[in-house]
Amino acid sequence: MSRFRRLFDRNTIRGKMYRLIMQMFVPVMLILLLIFAMIITRNVMFASVSGNITDASGFNQNFKNEVDLKMYLYVSGSNKDIPWQDVASARSLAEKLLKNSTNANSRKAMNNVLTLCNNLSTYMTRIQQTEQYDERMDQLQTNIYGITQLIEEHFYAYLYHEAGEMARIQTQLDYWLTAEIVVVVLVIFIVTPLMLRRALRLSRSITDPIIAMNSRVEEIGSGDLSKHTPVQTDDSSLAMLSRGIEDMAERLDRQIELNRQEQIRLKDIELSLIQAQINPHFLYNTLDAIVWLIEIGKNEQAEEMVTSLSSYFRSFLSDGKDIVTIAEEKKHIQSYLEIQQVRYRDVMEYDIQIDPEIEEYKVPKMTLQPLIENAIYHGIKPKRGKSRIMVTGILNGNTIELEVSDTGVGMSAERLESLNKRVIAEDTSSFGLVSSYKRLKLLYGDECRFEIRSVPDEGTVIAISIPRKADIDDETVL
């Protein structure tokens, strides 16, 4: 005890030195402890955010597809189970993330998910209580599909905001670590070189992996989802977080590819279904015309129509292709018009003028036939006297322009406006026009133009403009 007192005795040089050292050391240690406490706090926050990201990344990336499919099977009667468990799982995860999150945007995203889950359950119950198939299907398309999409988007938004929160915490960590280094530099003549090296090594062991992970998160935010080697660090939490980030990026990349393939498959199915809807429509009309010819004794004309029908279906089948060249489409409508002229030879003439320069390019099969059929039944038949159908096709720069016009009865401005609205709205009451329009929009998107012009007692023109593309095939979906 007496020796301890001598060390701090004001009257001895040693005592003064020790007191001076203590006067310097204690404030520095307090500052260092304060900074260390701030770093620890931020590390706890960082670990919490990283845990949230890890939990959120466990969200079923197939949630929308699975719920949509199960509900569709339920509505169609193929399955009697409603996916309550999927909704409950999403709600449970959202409640957990809401409880553990401090970021306002992240909490807002999870609150939105909870609200959407409640709405989804409500609409599921409403579908369960609805007996009419059309009403159930309408509720499925109007409500269920939209809500599952929003739930998935809010989970992705949560991941985005939590990644931003992680970057913000990392910035604060950098700030306090820099402050710690400054203090260490100020007392460099007091702290031994060994302690300095250890402090710098400790600093790097924390900041370097965080900076590397922050850079990686920024790369992921920019769209780089390729697989990277996890950050090398002795810290097991940081190492686990880095592996989690890479696993999340890999799952996101795989899910994006799966979604892309699913969209291709769905659009291909839709194209085939629309095509299948058109075939019986024309076949019924043609067979009806053949029966009519036989009934009135025009057997030779009926034979001609059967021969033309055989040729028509050879071109129609097209080896099972749904996408054909314009040359094949030209041959197809030639057979179709030959069939129709057998019945309407007294009132109909036709002319096909398609530039050979565009015949190598491709369009959906039966793009023009529904337009010609519309011209016959709604333009030429109601008019007394002979009328003419003209089919033209030219190349205008990088655009192919196809046109079907007739000199039939035409239509009023009000009726034309109503027809254009029905086609754009895909109203099935105008099935032939809607089917052609829908397939072109499906294949070419906003690059396609579909325009109907008409003048009463003068005729109607249907003009199509599509981009010049020679590499479209049955598996091409835009």
Secondary structure, 3 states (H helix, E strand, C coil): CHHHHHHCCCCCHHHHHHHHHHHHHHHHHHHHHHHHHHHHHHHHHHHHHHHHHHHHHCCCCCHHHHHHHHHHHHHHCCCCCCCHHHHHHHHHHHHHHHHHCCCHHHHHHHHHHHHHHHHHHHHHHHHHHCCCHHHHHHHHHHHHHHHHHHHHHHHHHHHHHHHHHHHHHHHHHHHHHHHHHHHHHHCCCCCCHHHHHHHHHHHHHHHHHHHHHHHHHHHHHCCCCCCCCCCCCCCHHHHHHHHHHHHHHHHHHHHHHHHHHHHHHHHHHHHHHHHHHHHHHHHHHHHHHHHHHHHCCCHHHHHHHHHHHHHHHHHHHHHHCCEEEHHHHHHHHHHHHHHHHHHHCCCEEEEEEECHHHCCCEEECCCCHHHHHHHHHHHHCCCCCCEEEEEEEEEECCEEEEEEEECCCCCCHHHHHHHHHHHHCCCHHHHHHHHHHHHHHHHHHHHCEEEEEEECCCEEEEEEEEECCCCCCCCCCC
